[in-house]
Amino acid sequence: MQHEHLVHLALGVSFPKAVKLLTKLMGVQVSEATVRRQTEEAGAAYEAVQNEQADQLMEEKEKKSKKGRATSCQPNTRAAKEPESKKIRSHDGAMVPLVGGDWAEAKTVVVGHVQSKESP
């Protein structure tokens, strides 16, 4: 059985159920730990790809915003005073039960700019 099939099956159902289905449908016996490990490894690899794509998009956006600024011979004193903005990205996924006993993955992502807390 190919690794991809194992991961795809485990994405749609719980790990214990994936083990039972593999045995019943394909006669393949694997441990729950193997299903979990391979699925989590595939998820981590996919997460790395998504992070890289998000970083590239953020860099492109920054380049475009810098290109759009007017240039002059005068030094940009305002830019020197402003701290570089920090960005934060957080994402997560979870299996959630649906009506009728099915399960589905819910994915969330948050992208934002970190602001310093200023004293009054």
N, C-alpha and C positions, 0 to 999 in steps of 0.2 A: 504494500500500500504506500502510495506517495505521501510525503510529508504534508503537502498542500491539502489533501483530502482530510487528513486528520485535523488540521487546523480549522478548515472550513466547517467541519462537523462540530468541533468544540466551540466555535463562535456562536452557533445557533442554539445550543443547549448547554446545560450544566456539564461539568467535567465528568461526574459519575454517570450521567445519562449518555454522554458521548462514548464512554467505555462500553456500556451495555449495547448501544447501537452498533458499534464497530464489530463486536462479537456476534451479534445477531444477524446483521446484514452481510458482513463480509468474512466472518469466521476469523477475524484478526483479534488477537488478545494482546492488549497493552495495559499498563497500569494507569491509574488515575494520575499519578505523579508525572508519567511520561506525557500524557495528554496535556496536563497543565503546563509543564515545562516548555513543550514545543509551541503551544499556543502563546504563552507569555513571551517567548523568544521572537516569534513572528510579530507579535504586537509591538515589542520594543524596536524591532527593525523598521516597522511601518511608522512608528512614532518618530524615529530618527529622520526618515525621509520627509515627513510632514514638517518637522522642525526646520530642516534645511530649506524646504520650499518657503516656509514662512519667513525665515531670515532673509532669503533672496528678495522676497516681495518687500520687506521692510527696507532693505538697502536700496532697491529701485525707487521706492517712494521718497526716501531721503535724498537721493540724487536728483530726482525731479523737483523736489521742493527747493533744493539749493540752486538748481539751474534757473528757476523762475525768479530768483532774487536779483534786484538791480545791482550792478557793479558800478563803483565809482573810484576815483583816485584817492578819496578821503579814507582814512583808516576806519574800520567798523568797530567803534568803541562799544556799541551796544552788545554786539556778539561776544566780545571779550568778557563782558561782565556777566552774561547769562551762563549758568552752568549747563553742561551737555545734558540733554534729557535722557533719562533711563527708561527703557521699555521693559515690560514684563509680559510674559505669556504663560498661561496655565491651561492645561487641558486634562480631561478625564473621561472615562467611559465606564459604564456599569450595565450589567444585565438587569432588566426590570421585567416583572411579570405582567403579562397582558391579560385581558379578559379572555376566558376560554382556555387558560392554562398554558398558552404559548409564552415564549420569552423573546425579548428583543434588546438590542444594545442601544442605550441612550448615550449620546456623545455631547460633551459640553466643552466650550473653549472660551477663554477670556483673554483679551489683548488690551493692554493699557499703558499709560505713561505714568511713571512714578513721580510724584511731586513731593518736594521737601516740606516739612512742617515748619512754617515761619512763626517766629516769636512776635507777639504784639508789641 
